[in-house]
Amino acid sequence: MTDKPARGFFATRLRNYFLTGLIICAPLAITAWITWSFILWADSWVKPYLPFDYNPDNFLPYPVPGFGLLTALMLITLVGFLPPT
């Protein structure tokens, strides 16, 4: 009786671990990238319309990503809250 060589067994396990990690990490990375891209897109669309006093980029030493998206969500909710005429 001969067993499988330890080298082939180790290489197979290493390959399987790598592929399992890839299957787990790839969707997470793609989701994070799409989410970040959407936040930046919403900020670039909304922030130019904000008054100077309400835009945090004008008085903070660092940018605040997501503020435009948050403002857009609040505005859409406010419009939905208004009674129909």
N, C-alpha and C positions, 0 to 999 in steps of 0.2 A: 504494500500500500504506500502510495506516495501522496503527500499532501500538496496543495498548491504552494508555489514558492511565496515566501513572505513579501518579496518585492512586488509581485503582480497584485497580491491582495492589497498591499498598502497603496499602490497607484490607483487601483479601482476605487477604494474607499475615498481617497483624496479627490478623485474626479467627481464622485457622487456628492461629496460635501461641497465642492465648488459649484456644481450645477444646482444643488439645493439652495445654496446661498444666493446664487444669481436669480433663481426663480423667486426668491423672497424679496431681494433688494431691488430688482429692476422695477416692479410695479410701484414700490414705495418711492423710488427716485423719480419716476415719470410723473406720479401724482403730485409730488412736491414741486417739480418743475412747472407743471401745468398750473397749479394753484398760484405759485409765485408770479408766473407770467400774467395770469388773469388779474391779480392784485395790482401789478404794475400798470397793466393796460387800463384798468378802471381808474387808477390814480391819475394817469396822464390824460384821461378824458374828463375827469371831474375837477381836478385841482385848478386849472386855468379859470374856471368860473367862480371860484371862491373869493370873497372879498379879502383884501390884504390882511386885515386884522384877524380873520378866522383861519388863515392858512398857517399851520405850525411851521412850515419850512422857512417862513420869513423871520421868526423870532427864536427858533431853537437852533443850536449848533449842529444838529444832526437831522437827517430826513426821517419822516415818520411814514413808513410804507403802510398802506391799508387805510389811511385816513380818508382818501377819496372814495374808496369802496364803502367805508362805513358811512360817510356823508350821503352817498347815493342811496344806500339801503334805508337810511333814516328818512330821506326825502321821499322815496317811493312809498314807504309806510305812512308818512304824513299825508300824502296825496290820497292814499287808500282810506285813511281815517276821515277825510273830509266828507261831509254829507252830500249826497247828490242834489243837484238843483232842479 
